[in-house]
Amino acid sequence: MMPLTMAPVGEPVTIKKITGKDEIRLHLAELGFVVDSDVTVVSENGGNLIIQVKDSRIALGKTMANRIMF
């Protein structure tokens, strides 16, 4: 498994695991980051990511993106 920050731009990946405290995992789940869902990194700038989740684009900081494994 690798963190989402290592995902290639433009290629869909499937989330395998989300780490962190319960409130962090719940917050990410509310944004659409759930295990077995597909996400695509749209762009990356200095470790910060813009991610396509379902029909939305969400910006995540490097620390938060490192909690999402694919």
Distance bins in CASP14 RR format, pairs under 12 A and 6 or more apart:
PFRMAT RR
TARGET T0000
AUTHOR 0000-0000-0000
RMODE 2
METHOD distances of the structure
MODEL  1
1 7 0 0 0 0 0 1 0 0 0 0 0
1 13 0 0 0 0 0 1 0 0 0 0 0
1 14 0 0 0 0 0 1 0 0 0 0 0
1 15 0 0 0 0 1 0 0 0 0 0 0
1 16 1 0 1 0 0 0 0 0 0 0 0
1 17 1 0 0 1 0 0 0 0 0 0 0
1 18 0 0 0 0 0 1 0 0 0 0 0
1 19 0 0 0 0 1 0 0 0 0 0 0
1 35 0 0 0 0 0 1 0 0 0 0 0
1 66 0 0 0 0 0 1 0 0 0 0 0
1 67 0 0 0 0 0 1 0 0 0 0 0
1 68 0 0 0 0 0 1 0 0 0 0 0
1 69 1 0 1 0 0 0 0 0 0 0 0
1 70 1 0 0 1 0 0 0 0 0 0 0
2 8 0 0 0 0 0 1 0 0 0 0 0
2 13 0 0 0 0 1 0 0 0 0 0 0
2 15 0 0 0 0 0 1 0 0 0 0 0
2 16 0 0 0 0 1 0 0 0 0 0 0
2 17 0 0 0 0 0 1 0 0 0 0 0
2 65 0 0 0 0 0 1 0 0 0 0 0
2 66 0 0 0 0 1 0 0 0 0 0 0
2 68 0 0 0 0 1 0 0 0 0 0 0
2 69 1 0 0 1 0 0 0 0 0 0 0
2 70 1 0 0 1 0 0 0 0 0 0 0
3 13 0 0 0 0 0 1 0 0 0 0 0
3 15 0 0 0 0 0 1 0 0 0 0 0
3 16 0 0 0 0 0 1 0 0 0 0 0
3 17 0 0 0 0 1 0 0 0 0 0 0
3 18 0 0 0 0 0 1 0 0 0 0 0
3 19 0 0 0 0 1 0 0 0 0 0 0
3 41 0 0 0 0 0 1 0 0 0 0 0
3 47 0 0 0 0 0 1 0 0 0 0 0
3 49 0 0 0 0 0 1 0 0 0 0 0
3 60 0 0 0 0 0 1 0 0 0 0 0
3 61 0 0 0 0 0 1 0 0 0 0 0
3 62 0 0 0 0 1 0 0 0 0 0 0
3 63 0 0 0 0 0 1 0 0 0 0 0
3 64 0 0 0 0 0 1 0 0 0 0 0
3 65 1 0 0 1 0 0 0 0 0 0 0
3 66 1 0 1 0 0 0 0 0 0 0 0
3 67 1 0 0 1 0 0 0 0 0 0 0
3 68 1 0 0 1 0 0 0 0 0 0 0
3 69 1 0 1 0 0 0 0 0 0 0 0
3 70 1 0 0 1 0 0 0 0 0 0 0
4 11 0 0 0 0 0 1 0 0 0 0 0
4 12 0 0 0 0 0 1 0 0 0 0 0
4 13 1 0 0 1 0 0 0 0 0 0 0
4 14 0 0 0 0 0 1 0 0 0 0 0
4 15 1 0 0 1 0 0 0 0 0 0 0
4 16 0 0 0 0 0 1 0 0 0 0 0
4 17 0 0 0 0 0 1 0 0 0 0 0
4 18 0 0 0 0 1 0 0 0 0 0 0
4 19 0 0 0 0 0 1 0 0 0 0 0
4 28 0 0 0 0 0 1 0 0 0 0 0
4 33 0 0 0 0 1 0 0 0 0 0 0
4 39 1 0 0 1 0 0 0 0 0 0 0
4 40 0 0 0 0 0 1 0 0 0 0 0
4 41 1 0 0 1 0 0 0 0 0 0 0
4 44 0 0 0 0 1 0 0 0 0 0 0
4 47 0 0 0 0 0 1 0 0 0 0 0
4 48 0 0 0 0 0 1 0 0 0 0 0
4 49 1 0 0 1 0 0 0 0 0 0 0
4 50 0 0 0 0 0 1 0 0 0 0 0
4 51 1 0 0 1 0 0 0 0 0 0 0
4 52 0 0 0 0 0 1 0 0 0 0 0
4 53 0 0 0 0 0 1 0 0 0 0 0
4 58 0 0 0 0 0 1 0 0 0 0 0
4 60 1 0 0 1 0 0 0 0 0 0 0
4 61 0 0 0 0 0 1 0 0 0 0 0
4 62 0 0 0 0 1 0 0 0 0 0 0
4 63 0 0 0 0 0 1 0 0 0 0 0
4 64 0 0 0 0 1 0 0 0 0 0 0
4 65 1 0 1 0 0 0 0 0 0 0 0
4 66 1 0 0 1 0 0 0 0 0 0 0
4 67 0 0 0 0 1 0 0 0 0 0 0
4 68 1 0 1 0 0 0 0 0 0 0 0
4 69 1 0 0 1 0 0 0 0 0 0 0
4 70 1 0 0 1 0 0 0 0 0 0 0
5 13 0 0 0 0 0 1 0 0 0 0 0
5 41 0 0 0 0 1 0 0 0 0 0 0
5 44 1 0 0 1 0 0 0 0 0 0 0
5 45 0 0 0 0 0 1 0 0 0 0 0
5 46 0 0 0 0 1 0 0 0 0 0 0
5 47 1 0 1 0 0 0 0 0 0 0 0
5 48 0 0 0 0 1 0 0 0 0 0 0
5 49 1 0 0 1 0 0 0 0 0 0 0
5 51 0 0 0 0 0 1 0 0 0 0 0
5 60 0 0 0 0 1 0 0 0 0 0 0
5 61 0 0 0 0 1 0 0 0 0 0 0
5 62 1 0 0 1 0 0 0 0 0 0 0
5 63 0 0 0 0 1 0 0 0 0 0 0
5 64 0 0 0 0 1 0 0 0 0 0 0
5 65 1 0 1 0 0 0 0 0 0 0 0
5 66 1 0 1 0 0 0 0 0 0 0 0
5 67 0 0 0 0 1 0 0 0 0 0 0
5 68 0 0 0 0 1 0 0 0 0 0 0
5 69 0 0 0 0 0 1 0 0 0 0 0
5 70 0 0 0 0 0 1 0 0 0 0 0
6 13 0 0 0 0 1 0 0 0 0 0 0
6 41 0 0 0 0 1 0 0 0 0 0 0
6 44 0 0 0 0 0 1 0 0 0 0 0
6 47 0 0 0 0 0 1 0 0 0 0 0
6 49 0 0 0 0 0 1 0 0 0 0 0
6 62 0 0 0 0 0 1 0 0 0 0 0
6 65 0 0 0 0 1 0 0 0 0 0 0
6 66 0 0 0 0 1 0 0 0 0 0 0
6 68 0 0 0 0 0 1 0 0 0 0 0
6 69 0 0 0 0 1 0 0 0 0 0 0
6 70 0 0 0 0 1 0 0 0 0 0 0
7 13 1 0 1 0 0 0 0 0 0 0 0
7 14 0 0 0 0 0 1 0 0 0 0 0
7 15 0 0 0 0 0 1 0 0 0 0 0
7 16 0 0 0 0 0 1 0 0 0 0 0
7 38 0 0 0 0 0 1 0 0 0 0 0
7 39 0 0 0 0 1 0 0 0 0 0 0
7 40 0 0 0 0 1 0 0 0 0 0 0
7 41 1 0 1 0 0 0 0 0 0 0 0
7 42 0 0 0 0 0 1 0 0 0 0 0
7 43 0 0 0 0 0 1 0 0 0 0 0
7 44 0 0 0 0 1 0 0 0 0 0 0
7 47 0 0 0 0 0 1 0 0 0 0 0
7 49 0 0 0 0 1 0 0 0 0 0 0
7 50 0 0 0 0 0 1 0 0 0 0 0
7 51 0 0 0 0 1 0 0 0 0 0 0
7 52 0 0 0 0 0 1 0 0 0 0 0
7 60 0 0 0 0 0 1 0 0 0 0 0
7 65 0 0 0 0 1 0 0 0 0 0 0
7 66 0 0 0 0 0 1 0 0 0 0 0
7 68 0 0 0 0 1 0 0 0 0 0 0
7 69 0 0 0 0 0 1 0 0 0 0 0
7 70 1 0 0 1 0 0 0 0 0 0 0
8 40 0 0 0 0 1 0 0 0 0 0 0
8 41 1 0 0 1 0 0 0 0 0 0 0
8 42 0 0 0 0 0 1 0 0 0 0 0
8 43 0 0 0 0 0 1 0 0 0 0 0
8 44 0 0 0 0 1 0 0 0 0 0 0
8 49 0 0 0 0 0 1 0 0 0 0 0
8 70 0 0 0 0 0 1 0 0 0 0 0
9 40 0 0 0 0 1 0 0 0 0 0 0
9 41 1 0 1 0 0 0 0 0 0 0 0
9 42 1 0 0 1 0 0 0 0 0 0 0
9 43 1 0 0 1 0 0 0 0 0 0 0
9 44 1 0 1 0 0 0 0 0 0 0 0
9 45 0 0 0 0 0 1 0 0 0 0 0
9 47 0 0 0 0 0 1 0 0 0 0 0
9 49 0 0 0 0 1 0 0 0 0 0 0
9 50 0 0 0 0 1 0 0 0 0 0 0
9 51 0 0 0 0 0 1 0 0 0 0 0
9 52 0 0 0 0 0 1 0 0 0 0 0
10 38 0 0 0 0 0 1 0 0 0 0 0
10 39 0 0 0 0 0 1 0 0 0 0 0
10 40 1 0 1 0 0 0 0 0 0 0 0
10 41 1 0 0 1 0 0 0 0 0 0 0
10 42 1 0 0 1 0 0 0 0 0 0 0
10 43 0 0 0 0 1 0 0 0 0 0 0
10 44 0 0 0 0 0 1 0 0 0 0 0
10 49 0 0 0 0 0 1 0 0 0 0 0
10 50 0 0 0 0 0 1 0 0 0 0 0
10 51 0 0 0 0 0 1 0 0 0 0 0
10 52 0 0 0 0 1 0 0 0 0 0 0
11 38 0 0 0 0 0 1 0 0 0 0 0
11 39 0 0 0 0 0 1 0 0 0 0 0
11 40 1 0 0 1 0 0 0 0 0 0 0
11 41 1 0 0 1 0 0 0 0 0 0 0
11 42 0 0 0 0 0 1 0 0 0 0 0
11 52 0 0 0 0 0 1 0 0 0 0 0
11 70 0 0 0 0 0 1 0 0 0 0 0
12 37 0 0 0 0 0 1 0 0 0 0 0
12 38 1 0 1 0 0 0 0 0 0 0 0
12 39 1 0 0 1 0 0 0 0 0 0 0
12 40 1 0 1 0 0 0 0 0 0 0 0
12 41 0 0 0 0 1 0 0 0 0 0 0
12 42 0 0 0 0 0 1 0 0 0 0 0
12 51 0 0 0 0 0 1 0 0 0 0 0
12 52 0 0 0 0 1 0 0 0 0 0 0
12 53 0 0 0 0 0 1 0 0 0 0 0
12 54 0 0 0 0 0 1 0 0 0 0 0
12 70 0 0 0 0 1 0 0 0 0 0 0
13 33 0 0 0 0 0 1 0 0 0 0 0
13 36 0 0 0 0 0 1 0 0 0 0 0
13 37 0 0 0 0 1 0 0 0 0 0 0
13 38 1 0 0 1 0 0 0 0 0 0 0
13 39 1 0 0 1 0 0 0 0 0 0 0
13 40 1 0 0 1 0 0 0 0 0 0 0
13 41 1 0 0 1 0 0 0 0 0 0 0
13 49 0 0 0 0 0 1 0 0 0 0 0
13 51 0 0 0 0 1 0 0 0 0 0 0
13 52 0 0 0 0 0 1 0 0 0 0 0
13 53 0 0 0 0 0 1 0 0 0 0 0
13 65 0 0 0 0 0 1 0 0 0 0 0
13 68 0 0 0 0 1 0 0 0 0 0 0
13 69 0 0 0 0 1 0 0 0 0 0 0
13 70 1 0 1 0 0 0 0 0 0 0 0
14 33 0 0 0 0 0 1 0 0 0 0 0
14 34 0 0 0 0 0 1 0 0 0 0 0
14 35 0 0 0 0 1 0 0 0 0 0 0
14 36 1 0 0 1 0 0 0 0 0 0 0
14 37 1 0 0 1 0 0 0 0 0 0 0
14 38 1 0 1 0 0 0 0 0 0 0 0
14 39 0 0 0 0 1 0 0 0 0 0 0
14 40 0 0 0 0 0 1 0 0 0 0 0
14 68 0 0 0 0 0 1 0 0 0 0 0
14 69 0 0 0 0 0 1 0 0 0 0 0
14 70 1 0 0 1 0 0 0 0 0 0 0
15 25 0 0 0 0 0 1 0 0 0 0 0
15 28 0 0 0 0 1 0 0 0 0 0 0
15 29 0 0 0 0 0 1 0 0 0 0 0
15 31 0 0 0 0 0 1 0 0 0 0 0
15 32 0 0 0 0 1 0 0 0 0 0 0
15 33 1 0 0 1 0 0 0 0 0 0 0
15 34 1 0 0 1 0 0 0 0 0 0 0
15 35 1 0 1 0 0 0 0 0 0 0 0
15 36 1 0 0 1 0 0 0 0 0 0 0
15 37 1 0 1 0 0 0 0 0 0 0 0
15 38 1 0 0 1 0 0 0 0 0 0 0
15 39 1 0 0 1 0 0 0 0 0 0 0
15 40 0 0 0 0 0 1 0 0 0 0 0
15 51 0 0 0 0 0 1 0 0 0 0 0
15 53 0 0 0 0 1 0 0 0 0 0 0
15 65 0 0 0 0 0 1 0 0 0 0 0
15 67 0 0 0 0 0 1 0 0 0 0 0
15 68 1 0 1 0 0 0 0 0 0 0 0
15 69 1 0 0 1 0 0 0 0 0 0 0
15 70 1 0 1 0 0 0 0 0 0 0 0
16 33 0 0 0 0 0 1 0 0 0 0 0
16 34 0 0 0 0 0 1 0 0 0 0 0
16 35 1 0 0 1 0 0 0 0 0 0 0
16 36 1 0 0 1 0 0 0 0 0 0 0
16 37 0 0 0 0 0 1 0 0 0 0 0
16 38 0 0 0 0 0 1 0 0 0 0 0
16 39 0 0 0 0 0 1 0 0 0 0 0
16 68 0 0 0 0 1 0 0 0 0 0 0
16 69 1 0 1 0 0 0 0 0 0 0 0
16 70 1 0 1 0 0 0 0 0 0 0 0
17 25 0 0 0 0 1 0 0 0 0 0 0
17 28 0 0 0 0 0 1 0 0 0 0 0
17 33 0 0 0 0 0 1 0 0 0 0 0
17 34 0 0 0 0 0 1 0 0 0 0 0
17 35 1 0 0 1 0 0 0 0 0 0 0
17 36 0 0 0 0 0 1 0 0 0 0 0
17 66 0 0 0 0 0 1 0 0 0 0 0
17 67 0 0 0 0 1 0 0 0 0 0 0
17 68 0 0 0 0 1 0 0 0 0 0 0
17 69 1 0 1 0 0 0 0 0 0 0 0
17 70 0 0 0 0 1 0 0 0 0 0 0
18 24 0 0 0 0 1 0 0 0 0 0 0
18 25 1 0 1 0 0 0 0 0 0 0 0
18 26 0 0 0 0 1 0 0 0 0 0 0
18 27 0 0 0 0 0 1 0 0 0 0 0
18 28 1 0 1 0 0 0 0 0 0 0 0
18 29 1 0 0 1 0 0 0 0 0 0 0
18 30 0 0 0 0 0 1 0 0 0 0 0
18 31 0 0 0 0 0 1 0 0 0 0 0
18 32 0 0 0 0 0 1 0 0 0 0 0
18 33 1 0 0 1 0 0 0 0 0 0 0
18 34 1 0 0 1 0 0 0 0 0 0 0
18 35 1 0 0 1 0 0 0 0 0 0 0
18 36 0 0 0 0 0 1 0 0 0 0 0
18 37 0 0 0 0 0 1 0 0 0 0 0
18 39 0 0 0 0 0 1 0 0 0 0 0
18 60 0 0 0 0 0 1 0 0 0 0 0
18 64 0 0 0 0 0 1 0 0 0 0 0
18 65 0 0 0 0 0 1 0 0 0 0 0
18 66 0 0 0 0 0 1 0 0 0 0 0
18 67 1 0 0 1 0 0 0 0 0 0 0
18 68 1 0 1 0 0 0 0 0 0 0 0
18 69 1 0 0 1 0 0 0 0 0 0 0
18 70 0 0 0 0 0 1 0 0 0 0 0
19 25 1 0 0 1 0 0 0 0 0 0 0
19 28 0 0 0 0 0 1 0 0 0 0 0
19 33 0 0 0 0 0 1 0 0 0 0 0
19 35 0 0 0 0 0 1 0 0 0 0 0
19 63 0 0 0 0 0 1 0 0 0 0 0
19 64 0 0 0 0 0 1 0 0 0 0 0
19 65 0 0 0 0 0 1 0 0 0 0 0
19 66 0 0 0 0 1 0 0 0 0 0 0
19 67 1 0 1 0 0 0 0 0 0 0 0
19 68 0 0 0 0 1 0 0 0 0 0 0
19 69 1 0 0 1 0 0 0 0 0 0 0
20 26 0 0 0 0 0 1 0 0 0 0 0
20 27 0 0 0 0 0 1 0 0 0 0 0
20 28 0 0 0 0 1 0 0 0 0 0 0
20 29 0 0 0 0 0 1 0 0 0 0 0
20 63 0 0 0 0 0 1 0 0 0 0 0
20 64 0 0 0 0 1 0 0 0 0 0 0
20 66 0 0 0 0 0 1 0 0 0 0 0
20 67 1 0 1 0 0 0 0 0 0 0 0
20 68 0 0 0 0 0 1 0 0 0 0 0
20 69 0 0 0 0 0 1 0 0 0 0 0
21 27 0 0 0 0 1 0 0 0 0 0 0
21 28 0 0 0 0 0 1 0 0 0 0 0
21 67 0 0 0 0 1 0 0 0 0 0 0
22 28 0 0 0 0 0 1 0 0 0 0 0
22 29 0 0 0 0 0 1 0 0 0 0 0
23 29 0 0 0 0 0 1 0 0 0 0 0
23 30 0 0 0 0 0 1 0 0 0 0 0
23 67 0 0 0 0 0 1 0 0 0 0 0
24 30 0 0 0 0 0 1 0 0 0 0 0
24 31 0 0 0 0 0 1 0 0 0 0 0
24 33 0 0 0 0 0 1 0 0 0 0 0
24 60 0 0 0 0 0 1 0 0 0 0 0
24 63 0 0 0 0 1 0 0 0 0 0 0
24 64 1 0 0 1 0 0 0 0 0 0 0
24 66 0 0 0 0 0 1 0 0 0 0 0
24 67 1 0 0 1 0 0 0 0 0 0 0
24 68 0 0 0 0 0 1 0 0 0 0 0
25 31 0 0 0 0 0 1 0 0 0 0 0
25 32 0 0 0 0 0 1 0 0 0 0 0
25 33 0 0 0 0 1 0 0 0 0 0 0
25 34 0 0 0 0 1 0 0 0 0 0 0
25 35 0 0 0 0 1 0 0 0 0 0 0
25 64 0 0 0 0 0 1 0 0 0 0 0
25 67 0 0 0 0 1 0 0 0 0 0 0
25 68 0 0 0 0 1 0 0 0 0 0 0
25 69 0 0 0 0 0 1 0 0 0 0 0
26 32 0 0 0 0 0 1 0 0 0 0 0
26 33 0 0 0 0 0 1 0 0 0 0 0
26 34 0 0 0 0 0 1 0 0 0 0 0
27 33 0 0 0 0 1 0 0 0 0 0 0
27 34 0 0 0 0 0 1 0 0 0 0 0
27 58 0 0 0 0 0 1 0 0 0 0 0
27 60 0 0 0 0 0 1 0 0 0 0 0
27 64 0 0 0 0 1 0 0 0 0 0 0
27 67 0 0 0 0 0 1 0 0 0 0 0
27 68 0 0 0 0 0 1 0 0 0 0 0
28 34 0 0 0 0 1 0 0 0 0 0 0
28 35 0 0 0 0 0 1 0 0 0 0 0
28 37 0 0 0 0 0 1 0 0 0 0 0
28 39 0 0 0 0 0 1 0 0 0 0 0
28 51 0 0 0 0 0 1 0 0 0 0 0
28 53 0 0 0 0 1 0 0 0 0 0 0
28 58 0 0 0 0 1 0 0 0 0 0 0
28 60 0 0 0 0 1 0 0 0 0 0 0
28 61 0 0 0 0 0 1 0 0 0 0 0
28 64 1 0 0 1 0 0 0 0 0 0 0
28 65 0 0 0 0 1 0 0 0 0 0 0
28 66 0 0 0 0 0 1 0 0 0 0 0
28 67 1 0 0 1 0 0 0 0 0 0 0
28 68 1 0 0 1 0 0 0 0 0 0 0
28 69 0 0 0 0 0 1 0 0 0 0 0
29 35 0 0 0 0 1 0 0 0 0 0 0
29 37 0 0 0 0 1 0 0 0 0 0 0
29 53 0 0 0 0 0 1 0 0 0 0 0
29 67 0 0 0 0 0 1 0 0 0 0 0
29 68 0 0 0 0 0 1 0 0 0 0 0
30 53 0 0 0 0 0 1 0 0 0 0 0
30 56 0 0 0 0 0 1 0 0 0 0 0
30 58 0 0 0 0 0 1 0 0 0 0 0
31 37 0 0 0 0 0 1 0 0 0 0 0
31 39 0 0 0 0 0 1 0 0 0 0 0
31 51 0 0 0 0 1 0 0 0 0 0 0
31 53 1 0 0 1 0 0 0 0 0 0 0
31 54 0 0 0 0 0 1 0 0 0 0 0
31 56 0 0 0 0 1 0 0 0 0 0 0
31 57 0 0 0 0 0 1 0 0 0 0 0
31 58 1 0 1 0 0 0 0 0 0 0 0
31 59 0 0 0 0 0 1 0 0 0 0 0
31 60 0 0 0 0 1 0 0 0 0 0 0
31 64 0 0 0 0 1 0 0 0 0 0 0
31 65 0 0 0 0 0 1 0 0 0 0 0
31 67 0 0 0 0 0 1 0 0 0 0 0
31 68 0 0 0 0 0 1 0 0 0 0 0
32 38 0 0 0 0 0 1 0 0 0 0 0
32 39 0 0 0 0 1 0 0 0 0 0 0
32 51 0 0 0 0 1 0 0 0 0 0 0
32 52 0 0 0 0 0 1 0 0 0 0 0
32 53 1 0 1 0 0 0 0 0 0 0 0
32 54 1 0 0 1 0 0 0 0 0 0 0
32 55 0 0 0 0 0 1 0 0 0 0 0
32 56 0 0 0 0 1 0 0 0 0 0 0
32 57 0 0 0 0 0 1 0 0 0 0 0
32 58 0 0 0 0 1 0 0 0 0 0 0
32 60 0 0 0 0 0 1 0 0 0 0 0
32 68 0 0 0 0 0 1 0 0 0 0 0
33 39 1 0 0 1 0 0 0 0 0 0 0
33 49 0 0 0 0 0 1 0 0 0 0 0
33 51 0 0 0 0 1 0 0 0 0 0 0
33 52 0 0 0 0 0 1 0 0 0 0 0
33 53 1 0 0 1 0 0 0 0 0 0 0
33 54 0 0 0 0 0 1 0 0 0 0 0
33 56 0 0 0 0 0 1 0 0 0 0 0
33 58 0 0 0 0 1 0 0 0 0 0 0
33 60 0 0 0 0 1 0 0 0 0 0 0
33 64 0 0 0 0 1 0 0 0 0 0 0
33 65 0 0 0 0 1 0 0 0 0 0 0
33 67 0 0 0 0 1 0 0 0 0 0 0
33 68 1 0 1 0 0 0 0 0 0 0 0
33 69 0 0 0 0 0 1 0 0 0 0 0
33 70 0 0 0 0 0 1 0 0 0 0 0
34 53 0 0 0 0 1 0 0 0 0 0 0
34 54 0 0 0 0 0 1 0 0 0 0 0
34 68 0 0 0 0 0 1 0 0 0 0 0
35 68 0 0 0 0 1 0 0 0 0 0 0
35 69 0 0 0 0 1 0 0 0 0 0 0
35 70 0 0 0 0 0 1 0 0 0 0 0
36 70 0 0 0 0 0 1 0 0 0 0 0
37 51 0 0 0 0 0 1 0 0 0 0 0
37 52 0 0 0 0 0 1 0 0 0 0 0
37 53 1 0 0 1 0 0 0 0 0 0 0
37 54 1 0 0 1 0 0 0 0 0 0 0
37 68 0 0 0 0 0 1 0 0 0 0 0
37 70 0 0 0 0 0 1 0 0 0 0 0
38 51 0 0 0 0 0 1 0 0 0 0 0
38 52 0 0 0 0 1 0 0 0 0 0 0
38 53 0 0 0 0 1 0 0 0 0 0 0
38 54 0 0 0 0 1 0 0 0 0 0 0
38 70 0 0 0 0 1 0 0 0 0 0 0
39 49 0 0 0 0 1 0 0 0 0 0 0
39 50 0 0 0 0 0 1 0 0 0 0 0
39 51 1 0 1 0 0 0 0 0 0 0 0
39 52 1 0 0 1 0 0 0 0 0 0 0
39 53 1 0 1 0 0 0 0 0 0 0 0
39 54 0 0 0 0 1 0 0 0 0 0 0
39 56 0 0 0 0 0 1 0 0 0 0 0
39 57 0 0 0 0 0 1 0 0 0 0 0
39 58 0 0 0 0 1 0 0 0 0 0 0
39 60 0 0 0 0 0 1 0 0 0 0 0
39 65 0 0 0 0 0 1 0 0 0 0 0
39 68 1 0 0 1 0 0 0 0 0 0 0
39 69 0 0 0 0 0 1 0 0 0 0 0
39 70 1 0 0 1 0 0 0 0 0 0 0
40 49 0 0 0 0 0 1 0 0 0 0 0
40 50 0 0 0 0 1 0 0 0 0 0 0
40 51 1 0 0 1 0 0 0 0 0 0 0
40 52 1 0 1 0 0 0 0 0 0 0 0
40 53 0 0 0 0 1 0 0 0 0 0 0
40 54 0 0 0 0 0 1 0 0 0 0 0
40 55 0 0 0 0 0 1 0 0 0 0 0
40 56 0 0 0 0 0 1 0 0 0 0 0
40 57 0 0 0 0 1 0 0 0 0 0 0
40 58 0 0 0 0 0 1 0 0 0 0 0
40 70 0 0 0 0 0 1 0 0 0 0 0
41 47 0 0 0 0 0 1 0 0 0 0 0
41 48 0 0 0 0 0 1 0 0 0 0 0
41 49 1 0 1 0 0 0 0 0 0 0 0
41 50 1 0 0 1 0 0 0 0 0 0 0
41 51 1 0 1 0 0 0 0 0 0 0 0
41 52 1 0 0 1 0 0 0 0 0 0 0
41 53 0 0 0 0 0 1 0 0 0 0 0
41 57 0 0 0 0 0 1 0 0 0 0 0
41 58 0 0 0 0 0 1 0 0 0 0 0
41 59 0 0 0 0 0 1 0 0 0 0 0
41 60 0 0 0 0 1 0 0 0 0 0 0
41 65 0 0 0 0 1 0 0 0 0 0 0
41 68 0 0 0 0 0 1 0 0 0 0 0
41 70 0 0 0 0 1 0 0 0 0 0 0
42 48 0 0 0 0 0 1 0 0 0 0 0
42 49 1 0 0 1 0 0 0 0 0 0 0
42 50 1 0 1 0 0 0 0 0 0 0 0
42 51 1 0 0 1 0 0 0 0 0 0 0
42 52 1 0 1 0 0 0 0 0 0 0 0
42 53 0 0 0 0 0 1 0 0 0 0 0
42 56 0 0 0 0 0 1 0 0 0 0 0
42 57 1 0 0 1 0 0 0 0 0 0 0
42 58 0 0 0 0 1 0 0 0 0 0 0
42 59 0 0 0 0 1 0 0 0 0 0 0
42 60 0 0 0 0 0 1 0 0 0 0 0
43 49 1 0 0 1 0 0 0 0 0 0 0
43 50 1 0 1 0 0 0 0 0 0 0 0
43 51 0 0 0 0 1 0 0 0 0 0 0
43 52 0 0 0 0 0 1 0 0 0 0 0
43 57 0 0 0 0 1 0 0 0 0 0 0
43 58 0 0 0 0 0 1 0 0 0 0 0
43 59 0 0 0 0 1 0 0 0 0 0 0
43 60 0 0 0 0 0 1 0 0 0 0 0
44 50 1 0 0 1 0 0 0 0 0 0 0
44 51 0 0 0 0 1 0 0 0 0 0 0
44 59 0 0 0 0 0 1 0 0 0 0 0
44 60 0 0 0 0 0 1 0 0 0 0 0
44 61 0 0 0 0 0 1 0 0 0 0 0
44 62 0 0 0 0 1 0 0 0 0 0 0
44 65 0 0 0 0 1 0 0 0 0 0 0
45 59 0 0 0 0 1 0 0 0 0 0 0
45 60 0 0 0 0 0 1 0 0 0 0 0
45 61 0 0 0 0 0 1 0 0 0 0 0
45 62 0 0 0 0 0 1 0 0 0 0 0
45 65 0 0 0 0 0 1 0 0 0 0 0
46 61 0 0 0 0 1 0 0 0 0 0 0
46 62 1 0 0 1 0 0 0 0 0 0 0
46 65 0 0 0 0 0 1 0 0 0 0 0
47 59 0 0 0 0 0 1 0 0 0 0 0
47 60 0 0 0 0 1 0 0 0 0 0 0
47 61 1 0 0 1 0 0 0 0 0 0 0
47 62 1 0 1 0 0 0 0 0 0 0 0
47 63 0 0 0 0 1 0 0 0 0 0 0
47 64 0 0 0 0 0 1 0 0 0 0 0
47 65 1 0 0 1 0 0 0 0 0 0 0
47 66 0 0 0 0 1 0 0 0 0 0 0
48 58 0 0 0 0 0 1 0 0 0 0 0
48 59 1 0 0 1 0 0 0 0 0 0 0
48 60 1 0 0 1 0 0 0 0 0 0 0
48 61 1 0 1 0 0 0 0 0 0 0 0
48 62 1 0 1 0 0 0 0 0 0 0 0
48 63 0 0 0 0 1 0 0 0 0 0 0
48 64 0 0 0 0 1 0 0 0 0 0 0
48 65 1 0 0 1 0 0 0 0 0 0 0
48 66 0 0 0 0 0 1 0 0 0 0 0
49 57 0 0 0 0 0 1 0 0 0 0 0
49 58 0 0 0 0 1 0 0 0 0 0 0
49 59 1 0 0 1 0 0 0 0 0 0 0
49 60 1 0 1 0 0 0 0 0 0 0 0
49 61 1 0 0 1 0 0 0 0 0 0 0
49 62 1 0 0 1 0 0 0 0 0 0 0
49 63 0 0 0 0 0 1 0 0 0 0 0
49 64 0 0 0 0 1 0 0 0 0 0 0
49 65 1 0 1 0 0 0 0 0 0 0 0
49 66 0 0 0 0 0 1 0 0 0 0 0
49 68 0 0 0 0 1 0 0 0 0 0 0
50 56 0 0 0 0 0 1 0 0 0 0 0
50 57 1 0 1 0 0 0 0 0 0 0 0
50 58 1 0 0 1 0 0 0 0 0 0 0
50 59 1 0 1 0 0 0 0 0 0 0 0
50 60 0 0 0 0 1 0 0 0 0 0 0
50 61 0 0 0 0 1 0 0 0 0 0 0
50 65 0 0 0 0 0 1 0 0 0 0 0
51 57 1 0 0 1 0 0 0 0 0 0 0
51 58 1 0 1 0 0 0 0 0 0 0 0
51 59 1 0 0 1 0 0 0 0 0 0 0
51 60 1 0 0 1 0 0 0 0 0 0 0
51 61 0 0 0 0 0 1 0 0 0 0 0
51 64 0 0 0 0 0 1 0 0 0 0 0
51 65 1 0 0 1 0 0 0 0 0 0 0
51 68 0 0 0 0 1 0 0 0 0 0 0
51 70 0 0 0 0 0 1 0 0 0 0 0
52 58 0 0 0 0 1 0 0 0 0 0 0
52 59 0 0 0 0 0 1 0 0 0 0 0
52 60 0 0 0 0 0 1 0 0 0 0 0
53 59 0 0 0 0 0 1 0 0 0 0 0
53 60 0 0 0 0 1 0 0 0 0 0 0
53 68 0 0 0 0 0 1 0 0 0 0 0
58 64 0 0 0 0 1 0 0 0 0 0 0
58 65 0 0 0 0 0 1 0 0 0 0 0
58 68 0 0 0 0 0 1 0 0 0 0 0
59 65 0 0 0 0 1 0 0 0 0 0 0
60 66 0 0 0 0 1 0 0 0 0 0 0
60 67 0 0 0 0 1 0 0 0 0 0 0
60 68 1 0 0 1 0 0 0 0 0 0 0
61 67 0 0 0 0 0 1 0 0 0 0 0
61 68 0 0 0 0 0 1 0 0 0 0 0
62 68 0 0 0 0 0 1 0 0 0 0 0
END
